Structures are given as structure tokens and as C-alpha cells.
Amino acid sequence: MATPQAAGGQAPTRATPGYRPEVQGLRALAVLMVVSYHVWLGRVSGGVDIFLLISAFLMTLSFARKVEAGKPLRLLSHWLHLLKRLLPAVVVVILGVLAGTRVVLPQSRWPDVLDQAWASLLYRQNWLLADTAVDYYAQDHAGASPLQHFWSLSIQGQVFLLWPLVFAGAALLLRLLRRTPLGDRVSYPALLGAAFGAIFVVSLVFSIEQTATNQSYAYFDTRTRLWEFALGSLLALALPHLNPGKALRLVLGWGGLAAMLSCGLLLTVDRSFPGFIALWPTLAAAAIIVAGQSGSRFGADRFLTWKPLVALGDNSYALYLWHWPLLVLALAATGITAPNLVQGLAIVAASIVLAVLTTRFVEKPLREWHWPQRRTWRTAVVIAACGALLAGPVSVWQSKLVADEAAAAAQPRELTPGAAALAPENAGKPTPDAKIIPAPAAMKNEWADIDGLCTDGNVPGDPLLAGCLQNNRPDTVTKRIVVLGDSHAQQYMAALGPIARSHGWEVVALLKGNCRFGAESPDRDADCNAFNRASAQYVLDHRPDAVFTVASLTHKDAPFETEVPQYLEGIEPFADTGIEVVGIRDNPRFNMNMPECVQKHGPEAPKCRVPLQESLAESSPLDAYRGKVPRLHLMDLSEFICAGGICPAVVGNVYVYKDDNHLTKTYVQSMVPMFEQRLLAATGWT
């Protein structure tokens, strides 16, 4: 068998004894599955899981052979040599992605791409994605990251660091055991089998549990994937003891191939992996490897050893690196959501061409360069140079974004009046020229601030409300308000918070993403209904002076605005106990990311200035509530969001929206005087 090849892209030396070209063919099929499923089906294929298994399979064969031959493992040299093979292609692809990002993607997406460039270079991309995957607000993207696919390479890199420690630990344990009476009864493969068997069981159990309870995090968690590597290692250790007959090899080969290719079609891989269902593609690949060379012209290995397929396997690492960024950048450049057959073929063809060029002119020359191989420090120099080649541009670009952000934020407030530009006293006055705020790099910080978790008597007893937030309690509390709803209610905290501080009000927020407050309704999912029940009970138990809600519901498509399902039924119990309710009209939603529209086309572009009739209802849904529930106070600030029959992306040199439906914190803060006036007028508070 060939020496293990990093993430699976380089071609093994044909002269290596025991070389099995069907494994290269298997690698090629795995990458073709990944590419085709991404390009045309928009789904996960299970091909990545096969890559993980093959990586561990080859690595285990190599290390076991070294130990049994009495050769030193030289882990530092191994790791450096591995990085020298992996890193050059990574750096070239990321530099290409950065160039494409600068040309194609809007400025608000640049900071995330730069952060992911660092994460990809340092093999921690999977943890970055895991941390954002469990955050509802982090899901509000208008397109995938062109570096997102580095999550699997990051996991591989971490295992390439961990696995040699297992090999070295087993070798050390074997040496110690040979000094005891048990020494002759214990073999190196047996120790490895015990170690990887334990890893397999523990990781698989953990993976099943995490996938069932926190799948979005588990998908990127290295710990939930270790069993796939362990399965590859166990396969390598078991292979010398497996000798199926020709007929069984035929069955294993074709059965494994059929199972492997059908996995992504039959399973919802993206929502159920990497739990026990990931056994499907990994065991399918294991069956193909066990089948090996069948010795029959009807065997699956005849197909897997087809020269074009093997050649593609030689370039599979680079192909995996290139296909995803090309897909994402092509979709962003053309404005389409999914490629058709011809467009997809063009993306795949371009990916293959770049993969072949990268392998031929980057990977292969550096792999065959003798100078670094003569000294360990020389290999380290090559690795450092590769890292610096990427780190330099990323650092400079990030510094430029920080400087632009500071310059925009430092402008005099009169240059960025925001909603004040729409106030009656400013009607017809031109807004002075200035940089639009917030700067694109600061857009990710535009969620409304709430001081912290609830404390003391405000702490909920129901675990569903564990995310309860509150503002800092004033010395003298004159009014207690509970905010109920979703992220749109949260954004209004950017105005309600400062007003509450100035009036001595205490504000508690019970918020759940995409969960507008109302009584139980089939229009909401079970989790939202449960959260709303718990929130309502909290209000009834704590008896605040008032509840703040968003009282209408906007939509991206017609009808553009409706009443909130079961809104009146939800607030009636509050009113019946003497609690006042404030209901504010919702802000528009759009079919595009509004700040990105401005960054691409300019603030005056017609497509960034959506007609009012395509944003809000002609007659406010709040009118239907009037007089039906006592103590319900209604607010409508839509004329400070949409004016003159248009809902623009920028008002008074301030971005109105941070994405396709959330108001920016900065813009809501510019509405504080109008918000306070309307709130006090509607409620009669002082």
C-alpha cells in the first residue's frame, strides 16, 4: 500500500509494493460525489466521510509498517513533512478565494471571509463553523462562505496531529510490555486495535447523542468524527486477516459501490450526520477496500482502476479545495441560486482544470523538492514561508477594514442623521455627503445590545427561558417592562433600552429567533409555541407594568404584511390582569440583502429602494386590533423607515437594515427621539 497522502490528493508512487489503484479510484468517486452533490443537488453526499476513512486507513498502514520494521517514527519530522505537502495548495486556493472575494462579494462579507482564511490556515475552521452553527443570528447570511468546505480539512489536520501520538503511545507501551512476561503475547496491531476500538466506540456513542440533541454543532465537531477515522484504522489492521473469495469480492465491491453512490440520494445527510447513519458511506467504502482486486473482469475494481478515474484520484485533494469556492463565487457573481446542467458542468470543468494545475505546478514540485528534505529546519522554513505568503495579505486587508470602520464611526453625527432625516422638520432637506454607517466590517456588530442575563427575581424558573436578558437595573425602578418575541423585537431594544435608562424603567427580554409572540398557533413550530407559553406564564407570574411586542408580521412575498397569528389571544390574559401591552408595527422584509445591494449597486439604485406596496400592507394590520383588547397601545414608526412611497436601504447616510429583514442597531438608535415621542403619546406614560 502507498504511503499515506495527506488529505488524499497526491498520487502514490507506482513502484510502491502493494499499491492498489482501486483506492485512488475510490477517492476519485468520493470527490466526484462531493462536487456533484454540491453543484447540482445542494445536498451533502457522504463523500467527505469516505475521505476521512481513507486518510486514517493509509496512515495506519504506514505507521504500522514503520513500527514493525523497527524504524523510528520521528513525529516532528512527520508532521512537518505532512504540512509541507498540505499547505502550499491550501495557500494558493485561499489566495485565489481572497482575490475572488475582493472582486465578487460585497464588502459586508469580507470580514467573515478573512476570519475564515485564518481559521482555514490554522486548521480550526470546523470549530469556527460549529460556534456559528448553533447561533441563530449567525445563520442570517445571504450566501455561503467560499471557505466553508475547509471544515473537513481542519478535522483531518487535527487527526493527523493526534493519530501519530496514538501510534507512538502504542509503540512505547509495546516496548514496556516486552519487558514483562506478557511481552510475547502482545502485538503492536493488537494494541492499536484496542486503542482505535475504544476511540471508535466512545466517539460513535458521543456522535449519536450529539447528533440527536445538537446536530448543527455535532456536524463540525471533531469528536463526533473520530470514529470514522478509527474505523479506517481498524480496517487497515484487519485487512491482512481478511481474504474473501472471488465471489464475495464481487458482491462486496459492487454492493459497496452501490451503497456509497446512493447514500446522499436516499438519506438526509445534512440533517442526520454524523451519527450512526454515517456508517452507511463509511462501511460501503470499507467493503470496497476489503473487496480489493477481485481477479475478475466483472469486479468493481475494474471500474475503479480505470485510468481516467485513477488520474482524477491523483488530483482529488486539489479538486476538493477548488470546487466549492468556484461554485460560491460563480453564484454570487451571476446572481443565480443554483446552476443548471450547463452552468454546473462549466464550474466542474474549471475546478478540474485548476486542480490539475495546482497539483502539477504547486503540489508536485514542492513534494519532489529535495532541499527541504535534508534538514528538518528547512522543512519548517518552507512551511513558515507558505504561511507568511497568506498571512501578509490577510493582515493588511483586515487592518484596512479596521481603519475604514474607525473613520466611518468618527464622522460628526450631523453627517449621519439616519431616521432624523425623515422627521417633518427635515422634510426636503438634502443629507450631506458622508460615509455610510455602520462600515461593512462593523455590520456583524449591529445586533441590539442588552446588558446581560437576568438576575435575582427576574431569573425564570422554566429552562426554556434560560436565555432571559435584562438591562442594568436602575437605582429607582419606576416601571417594569417585559419584551416578548423574536429578533425584530430585540432590534427595537436599541431604542427602548436608552429610553428605559432615562426614565428609570427596568426591561427584561424573553427572545427566541424566528418566534413572534402570540397564543398557540399551527402557523408556529412546536418549539416556538412552547417558548411563547413559557413566556406568557413568566409575565403572569411576575406581573410587570407592561409588555412590549411586535404586533404585525411582514413577509418577503405577497401578502407583504399580516396580523400576527393569535396575537390578540396571546395578550388578552395580560390585559385581563391589568398589564399594559405595547404593540409596534413590524419592519419590512426583502428578497435580497439590503446593505449588499448598496455595496454592489449604490444607495440610489432602484433595486435598493423597494416600493412601499412591496414592503408593507396598504392598511396597517394594527388597525384591526384597535378597541378589541383594553390596555393595548399601538405604535407605528413605518414613516421613519419608509418615506415617499419607498423603503430605501439607506436613510440619512445610515444603513437601515443589516441583512434582508433586520433593522440595524445604528438606525434604530437614530429613531430614539421619535420612538420615545410615539411611545409616551400612545401609552400616556411620563
C-alpha positions in Angstrom: 0.0 0.0 0.0 1.2 3.5 -0.7 2.4 5.9 1.9 -0.5 7.9 3.3 -1.1 11.1 1.3 -2.2 13.9 3.5 -5.8 14.7 2.7 -5.9 12.3 -0.2 -4.8 14.3 -3.2 -1.3 13.2 -4.2 -0.6 10.3 -6.3 1.2 7.4 -4.7 4.3 6.2 -6.2 3.5 3.4 -8.7 6.6 1.5 -7.7 5.4 1.1 -4.1 4.9 -2.6 -3.3 1.2 -3.4 -2.7 0.0 -0.3 -4.4 -3.8 -0.6 -5.1 -5.1 1.8 -7.7 -8.7 1.0 -6.8 -8.2 3.1 -3.7 -7.3 6.1 -5.9 -10.4 5.3 -8.0 -12.5 5.2 -4.8 -11.0 8.6 -3.8 -12.0 10.0 -7.2 -15.5 8.8 -6.8 -15.8 10.3 -3.4 -14.7 13.7 -4.6 -17.0 13.4 -7.6 -19.8 12.7 -5.2 -19.0 15.8 -3.1 -18.6 18.0 -6.1 -21.8 16.9 -8.0 -24.0 16.9 -4.9 -22.8 20.4 -4.0 -23.2 21.8 -7.6 -26.5 20.3 -8.7 -28.3 18.8 -5.7 -27.4 21.3 -3.0 -27.0 18.4 -0.6 -24.4 16.5 1.4 -23.2 13.3 -0.2 -21.3 11.3 2.4 -18.2 11.6 0.2 -16.3 13.5 2.9 -16.8 10.7 5.4 -15.2 8.3 2.9 -12.2 10.7 2.6 -11.8 10.6 6.4 -11.8 6.8 6.5 -9.3 6.5 3.6 -7.0 9.0 5.3 -6.8 7.0 8.5 -6.6 3.7 6.6 -3.5 4.8 4.7 -1.9 6.5 7.7 -2.3 3.4 9.9 -0.8 1.1 7.2 2.2 3.4 7.0 2.9 3.8 10.8 2.2 0.1 11.5 4.7 -0.8 8.8 7.3 1.5 10.3 7.0 0.2 13.8 7.0 -3.5 12.8 10.2 -2.8 10.7 11.8 -1.2 13.7 12.1 2.2 12.1 11.9 5.4 14.2 8.6 7.3 14.0 10.2 10.8 14.1 6.9 12.5 14.8 8.1 16.1 14.4 9.7 15.3 11.0 6.4 13.5 10.0 4.2 16.5 11.0 6.4 19.0 9.2 6.6 16.9 6.1 2.9 16.5 6.1 2.3 20.2 6.5 4.8 20.8 3.6 2.6 18.7 1.4 -0.7 20.1 2.6 -0.1 23.8 3.0 1.0 25.0 -0.4 -2.2 24.0 -2.2 -4.2 25.5 0.7 -2.4 28.8 0.5 -2.8 29.0 -3.3 -6.6 28.3 -3.1 -7.2 30.7 -0.2 -5.3 33.5 -2.1 -7.5 32.7 -5.1 -10.6 32.9 -2.9 -9.4 36.3 -1.4 -9.0 37.7 -5.0 -12.4 36.4 -5.9 -13.9 37.8 -2.7 -12.5 41.3 -3.5 -13.9 41.3 -7.0 -17.3 39.5 -6.5 -18.5 39.6 -2.9 -19.9 42.7 -1.2 -17.9 44.4 1.5 -20.0 43.3 4.4 -18.9 39.7 3.7 -15.2 40.4 3.6 -14.6 40.3 7.4 -16.1 36.8 7.7 -14.0 35.5 4.7 -10.8 36.9 6.2 -11.6 35.3 9.6 -12.2 32.0 7.9 -8.9 32.4 5.9 -7.1 32.4 9.3 -9.2 29.5 10.5 -8.5 27.5 7.4 -4.8 28.2 7.5 -4.6 27.2 11.2 -6.9 24.1 10.8 -9.6 25.3 13.1 -12.3 26.1 10.5 -14.6 23.4 11.8 -14.7 24.9 15.3 -15.4 28.3 13.9 -18.3 26.9 11.9 -19.5 24.9 14.9 -19.6 28.0 17.1 -21.7 29.9 14.5 -23.9 27.0 13.5 -25.6 27.0 16.9 -26.2 30.7 16.9 -29.5 31.7 15.2 -28.3 35.1 14.4 -25.1 33.8 12.7 -27.3 32.0 10.2 -28.6 35.2 8.7 -26.3 35.1 5.7 -27.0 35.9 2.1 -24.8 33.2 0.7 -22.4 30.6 1.9 -18.7 31.2 2.7 -16.3 30.3 -0.1 -14.1 28.7 2.5 -16.7 26.8 4.4 -15.6 23.5 2.9 -12.3 23.7 4.8 -14.1 22.3 7.9 -13.3 18.7 6.8 -9.7 19.5 6.1 -9.4 21.1 9.5 -10.7 17.9 11.2 -8.2 15.9 9.1 -5.4 18.2 10.1 -6.3 17.8 13.8 -6.4 14.0 13.4 -3.1 14.0 11.6 -1.7 15.6 14.7 -3.5 13.2 17.1 -3.2 9.8 15.4 0.6 9.7 15.4 0.5 10.2 19.1 -1.6 7.1 19.4 0.8 5.2 17.2 3.8 6.4 19.3 2.0 5.7 22.6 1.2 2.1 21.4 4.8 1.6 20.4 6.0 2.8 23.7 3.5 0.6 25.6 4.6 -2.4 23.5 8.3 -1.8 24.4 7.4 -1.7 28.1 5.2 -4.8 27.9 8.0 -6.7 26.2 10.0 -6.4 29.4 7.2 -8.3 31.2 6.0 -11.9 31.0 3.2 -10.7 28.8 5.5 -9.3 26.2 5.4 -12.3 23.8 1.6 -12.4 23.9 1.0 -8.8 22.8 1.5 -7.5 19.3 1.6 -3.9 18.0 -1.5 -4.4 15.8 -3.4 -5.7 18.9 -2.5 -2.7 20.9 -3.5 -0.4 18.1 -6.8 -2.4 17.6 -7.6 -1.9 21.3 -6.9 1.8 21.1 -8.8 2.5 18.0 -11.6 0.2 19.0 -12.1 2.3 22.2 -12.0 5.5 20.2 -14.5 4.1 17.7 -17.0 3.1 20.4 -16.7 6.3 22.5 -16.8 8.6 19.6 -19.7 6.8 17.9 -21.8 6.9 21.0 -20.9 10.6 21.5 -21.7 11.3 17.9 -25.1 9.6 18.1 -26.0 11.5 21.2 -24.8 14.9 20.0 -26.4 14.5 16.6 -29.7 13.8 18.2 -29.6 16.8 20.5 -27.3 19.4 18.8 -26.9 18.3 15.2 -25.8 21.7 13.8 -22.8 21.7 16.2 -22.1 18.0 16.0 -21.7 18.2 12.2 -18.5 20.1 12.6 -17.3 18.7 15.9 -14.0 16.7 15.6 -15.0 14.4 18.5 -18.1 13.2 16.6 -16.0 12.3 13.6 -13.1 10.5 15.3 -15.0 7.1 15.0 -14.8 7.5 11.2 -11.0 7.7 11.3 -10.9 4.9 13.9 -12.9 2.7 11.5 -10.4 3.4 8.8 -7.6 2.4 11.2 -9.4 -0.7 12.3 -9.9 -1.7 8.6 -6.2 -1.3 8.0 -5.3 -3.5 10.9 -7.9 -6.2 10.0 -7.2 -6.3 6.3 -4.3 -8.8 6.5 -6.6 -11.2 8.2 -9.4 -10.9 5.6 -9.3 -13.0 2.5 -12.7 -13.2 0.9 -13.2 -15.4 -2.1 -13.7 -14.1 -5.6 -17.5 -14.3 -5.5 -17.6 -12.5 -2.2 -15.2 -9.8 -3.5 -17.6 -9.2 -6.4 -20.5 -8.8 -4.0 -18.6 -6.5 -1.6 -17.2 -4.4 -4.4 -20.4 -3.7 -6.3 -22.6 -3.7 -3.2 -20.3 -1.2 -1.5 -20.2 0.9 -4.7 -24.0 1.0 -5.0 -24.4 1.9 -1.3 -21.8 4.6 -1.5 -23.3 6.3 -4.5 -26.8 6.1 -3.3 -26.2 7.5 0.2 -26.8 11.1 -0.4 -29.8 10.4 -2.5 -31.6 8.2 0.0 -30.6 9.9 3.2 -30.9 13.5 4.6 -27.2 13.5 5.2 -27.0 17.2 6.1 -29.6 16.9 8.9 -28.7 13.4 10.3 -24.9 13.2 10.1 -22.5 12.3 11.6 -24.4 9.9 13.9 -24.9 6.2 13.2 -26.2 7.0 9.7 -22.7 7.9 8.7 -21.9 4.2 9.0 -23.7 3.8 5.6 -21.0 5.5 3.4 -18.0 4.5 5.6 -19.0 0.8 5.7 -19.7 1.0 1.9 -16.2 2.3 1.4 -14.7 -0.3 3.7 -16.5 -3.0 1.7 -14.9 -1.8 -1.5 -11.4 -1.7 0.1 -11.9 -5.3 1.5 -13.0 -6.4 -1.9 -9.7 -5.1 -3.3 -8.6 -6.6 -6.6 -11.1 -9.3 -7.3 -9.2 -11.0 -10.1 -12.4 -10.9 -12.2 -13.1 -8.8 -15.2 -16.6 -8.3 -13.7 -15.3 -6.9 -10.4 -15.9 -3.3 -9.3 -12.1 -2.9 -9.2 -12.1 -3.0 -13.0 -14.1 0.2 -12.9 -12.2 1.8 -10.0 -8.8 1.2 -11.7 -10.0 2.9 -14.9 -7.0 5.2 -15.8 -9.0 8.5 -16.0 -10.6 7.7 -12.7 -7.3 7.0 -11.1 -5.8 10.2 -12.6 -8.7 12.1 -11.1 -8.0 10.5 -7.7 -4.4 11.8 -8.1 -5.9 15.3 -8.2 -8.7 14.8 -5.7 -7.2 16.9 -2.9 -6.9 20.0 -5.2 -10.3 19.3 -6.7 -11.9 19.3 -3.3 -10.2 22.6 -2.5 -11.2 24.4 -5.6 -14.8 23.2 -6.4 -16.6 24.9 -3.5 -15.1 28.5 -3.8 -15.7 28.4 -7.6 -19.3 27.4 -7.0 -20.0 30.1 -4.4 -18.2 32.8 -6.3 -19.9 31.9 -9.5 -23.3 32.0 -7.9 -22.6 35.3 -6.2 -21.3 36.8 -9.5 -24.2 35.7 -11.6 -26.9 36.2 -9.0 -28.4 32.8 -9.6 -29.3 30.5 -6.7 -28.4 27.1 -8.3 -26.6 26.3 -11.5 -28.3 24.4 -14.3 -26.7 21.4 -16.1 -24.5 23.5 -18.4 -23.5 26.1 -15.8 -22.7 23.3 -13.3 -20.6 21.5 -15.9 -18.6 24.7 -16.5 -18.0 25.0 -12.8 -16.9 21.4 -12.5 -14.6 21.7 -15.6 -13.0 24.9 -14.3 -12.5 23.1 -10.9 -10.8 20.2 -12.6 -8.5 22.4 -14.6 -7.4 24.4 -11.6 -7.0 21.2 -9.6 -4.7 19.7 -12.3 -2.7 22.9 -12.5 -2.4 23.1 -8.7 -1.2 19.5 -8.4 1.2 19.8 -11.4 2.8 23.2 -10.6 2.4 23.5 -6.8 2.0 20.2 -5.0 4.3 18.0 -7.1 7.3 20.4 -7.4 7.3 21.1 -3.6 6.8 17.4 -2.9 9.8 16.5 -5.0 12.0 19.4 -3.9 15.0 17.8 -2.2 16.4 20.8 -0.3 13.8 20.8 2.5 14.1 17.0 2.9 17.7 17.2 4.0 17.1 19.1 7.2 14.1 19.4 9.5 14.6 23.1 9.9 14.4 23.6 6.2 11.0 22.0 6.0 9.9 24.3 8.8 11.2 27.3 6.8 9.1 26.2 3.8 6.0 25.9 6.0 6.6 29.3 7.5 7.1 30.9 4.1 3.8 29.4 2.9 2.0 30.7 5.9 3.5 34.2 5.6 2.5 34.3 1.9 -1.1 34.1 3.1 -0.8 35.8 6.5 0.6 39.0 5.0 -2.3 39.9 2.6 -4.9 38.8 5.2 -3.4 41.0 7.9 -3.1 44.0 5.6 -6.6 43.7 4.4 -8.0 43.3 7.9 -6.1 46.4 9.1 -7.5 48.4 6.2 -11.1 47.3 7.2 -10.5 48.3 10.8 -9.2 51.7 9.7 -12.2 52.2 7.4 -14.5 51.3 10.2 -12.9 53.7 12.6 -13.0 56.5 10.0 -16.7 56.0 9.4 -17.6 55.8 13.1 -15.6 59.0 13.8 -17.7 61.2 11.5 -19.7 64.0 13.1 -23.2 62.9 14.0 -24.8 65.6 11.8 -23.3 63.9 8.8 -25.2 60.7 9.6 -28.6 61.7 10.9 -30.3 58.4 10.0 -34.0 58.4 10.7 -33.8 62.1 11.7 -33.6 62.9 8.0 -37.2 61.8 7.7 -38.5 63.9 10.6 -41.1 66.5 9.5 -38.7 69.4 10.3 -36.1 67.9 7.9 -38.5 67.3 5.1 -36.9 68.2 1.8 -33.5 68.9 3.3 -30.7 67.1 1.5 -28.5 64.8 3.5 -24.8 65.9 3.4 -22.3 63.6 1.7 -20.6 61.2 4.1 -19.5 57.6 4.5 -22.5 55.3 5.1 -22.5 53.9 8.6 -22.0 51.3 10.0 -19.0 50.4 7.9 -19.5 47.0 6.2 -16.9 45.4 8.5 -18.9 46.5 11.6 -22.2 45.1 10.3 -21.8 41.9 12.3 -22.0 44.0 15.5 -25.3 45.6 14.6 -27.5 43.4 16.9 -29.1 45.5 19.6 -27.3 45.3 22.9 -28.9 44.0 26.0 -26.8 44.4 29.2 -26.8 40.8 30.4 -28.6 37.7 31.7 -31.5 38.1 34.1 -30.6 38.2 37.8 -32.2 37.9 41.2 -36.0 37.8 41.0 -36.0 38.1 37.2 -34.4 34.7 36.7 -37.0 32.4 35.1 -37.8 29.1 36.6 -38.6 27.5 33.3 -35.5 26.2 31.5 -37.0 27.2 28.1 -36.4 30.8 29.2 -32.8 30.3 30.3 -31.7 33.0 27.8 -33.6 35.7 29.7 -31.9 39.1 29.3 -32.3 42.4 31.1 -30.9 45.9 31.2 -28.9 47.1 34.1 -31.4 47.8 36.9 -31.8 51.5 37.7 -31.4 52.6 41.3 -35.0 53.5 41.5 -37.3 51.4 39.3 -40.3 53.4 38.1 -41.7 50.8 35.7 -41.0 47.2 34.8 -41.3 46.1 31.1 -41.0 42.6 29.6 -40.1 42.4 25.9 -41.6 39.3 24.2 -40.9 38.0 20.7 -38.1 37.4 18.2 -35.1 39.2 16.8 -37.2 42.1 15.4 -38.3 42.8 19.0 -34.7 42.6 20.0 -33.6 45.3 17.5 -36.1 47.7 19.0 -34.2 47.4 22.2 -31.7 49.7 20.7 -34.3 52.5 21.2 -36.2 51.1 24.2 -33.0 50.5 26.2 -31.8 54.1 26.2 -35.3 55.4 26.8 -35.7 53.0 29.7 -32.5 54.2 31.3 -33.5 57.8 31.1 -36.9 57.1 32.7 -35.8 54.6 35.3 -37.5 51.6 33.7 -36.3 48.0 34.2 -36.5 46.0 31.0 -36.5 42.2 30.7 -36.3 40.5 27.3 -37.5 36.9 26.5 -36.5 36.4 22.9 -36.4 33.4 20.6 -35.2 33.7 17.0 -38.0 33.5 14.3 -40.7 33.2 17.0 -43.1 36.1 17.1 -45.2 36.3 20.3 -48.8 35.1 20.2 -51.0 32.4 21.5 -50.5 28.8 20.3 -51.0 28.5 16.6 -50.4 25.9 13.9 -48.5 28.6 12.0 -45.7 28.3 14.5 -43.5 25.2 15.2 -43.8 23.3 18.4 -40.6 24.9 19.9 -41.9 28.4 19.3 -45.4 27.6 20.8 -43.7 26.1 23.8 -41.5 29.1 24.2 -44.4 31.5 23.9 -46.4 29.5 26.5 -43.5 29.8 28.9 -43.0 33.5 28.2 -46.7 34.2 28.8 -46.6 32.3 32.1 -43.5 34.3 33.1 -45.4 37.6 32.5 -48.4 36.4 34.5 -46.1 35.2 37.4 -44.0 38.4 37.5 -46.8 40.9 36.8 -44.7 43.7 35.1 -46.3 47.1 34.4 -46.1 46.5 30.6 -45.2 44.1 27.9 -43.6 45.2 24.6 -44.3 43.2 21.4 -44.1 43.4 17.6 -47.7 43.3 16.6 -47.7 42.7 12.8 -45.8 40.2 10.7 -44.0 41.1 7.5 -43.2 38.6 4.7 -40.8 38.6 1.7 -43.6 37.9 -0.7 -47.2 38.9 -1.0 -49.1 39.4 1.2 -46.2 41.5 2.4 -47.7 42.1 5.9 -50.3 40.4 8.0 -51.6 40.2 11.6 -49.5 38.1 13.9 -51.2 34.7 14.3 -53.2 34.6 17.5 -51.8 37.9 18.7 -54.8 39.2 20.5 -55.4 35.8 22.1 -51.9 35.9 23.3 -52.0 39.3 25.0 -55.6 39.1 26.4 -54.5 37.3 29.6 -52.1 40.2 30.3 -54.7 42.9 29.8 -57.1 41.0 32.0 -54.7 41.2 34.9 -54.0 44.9 34.4 -50.8 44.7 32.5 -50.4 47.2 29.7 -49.3 45.9 26.2 -47.4 47.9 23.6 -47.6 46.6 20.1 -45.3 48.1 17.4 -45.6 47.6 13.7 -43.1 45.3 12.1 -40.4 46.5 9.6 -40.3 45.2 6.0 -38.6 42.1 4.8 -36.9 41.7 1.4 -35.8 39.1 -1.1 -32.2 40.4 -1.0 -29.6 41.6 1.4 -30.1 45.3 1.5 -26.6 46.5 2.5 -25.1 44.2 0.0 -27.4 45.7 -2.6 -26.0 49.1 -1.8 -22.4 47.8 -1.8 -22.9 46.4 -5.3 -25.1 49.0 -6.9 -25.1 52.2 -4.8 -27.6 53.6 -2.4 -29.7 55.3 -5.1 -30.1 52.2 -7.3 -33.8 51.4 -7.9 -33.4 47.8 -6.7 -32.1 49.1 -3.4 -35.2 51.3 -3.0 -38.2 49.0 -2.8 -41.7 50.4 -3.3 -43.8 50.6 -0.2 -46.5 48.5 -1.7 -44.0 45.6 -2.0 -42.9 46.0 1.6 -45.9 46.7 3.9 -49.6 46.3 3.8 -51.6 49.2 2.3 -53.6 49.3 5.5 -51.7 48.6 8.7 -52.8 45.3 10.4 -52.6 47.2 13.7 -55.8 49.0 12.7 -57.7 45.7 13.1 -56.6 45.4 16.7 -58.0 48.8 17.9 -60.6 48.7 20.6 -60.6 44.9 20.9 -58.3 44.5 23.9 -58.1 47.1 26.7 -54.7 48.4 27.7 -53.3 47.7 24.2 -51.3 50.6 22.9 -50.2 50.6 19.3 -47.2 52.3 17.7 -46.4 52.8 14.0 -43.0 54.2 13.1 -43.1 53.0 9.5 -42.9 56.6 8.1 -39.4 56.7 9.6 -38.4 53.5 7.8 -40.3 54.1 4.5 -40.9 57.5 3.1 -42.4 58.9 -0.1 -43.7 55.5 -1.1 -40.2 54.0 -1.0 -38.4 51.7 1.6 -34.8 52.5 1.0 -31.7 50.6 2.1 -30.0 53.8 3.3 -31.6 56.8 5.1 -29.5 59.8 6.3 -26.2 58.0 5.5 -27.2 55.1 7.8 -27.9 51.6 6.6 -31.5 50.9 7.6 -31.1 47.1 7.5 -28.2 44.7 8.5 -29.4 42.0 6.1 -32.7 41.2 4.4 -35.0 41.9 7.3 -33.4 43.2 10.5 -33.0 46.9 11.3 -29.5 47.9 12.2 -28.8 48.9 15.8 -27.4 52.2 14.5 -30.6 53.1 12.6 -32.9 52.2 15.5 -30.7 54.4 17.7 -31.3 57.2 15.3 -35.0 56.7 15.9 -34.8 57.2 19.7 -36.5 60.7 19.8 -39.3 59.6 17.5 -39.7 56.3 19.3 -39.9 58.0 22.7 -42.4 60.5 21.5 -44.7 57.9 20.0 -44.3 55.5 23.0 -45.2 58.2 25.5 -48.0 59.5 23.4 -49.5 56.0 22.8 -49.3 55.0 26.5 -49.7 58.2 28.4 -46.6 57.4 30.4 -44.3 60.2 31.6 
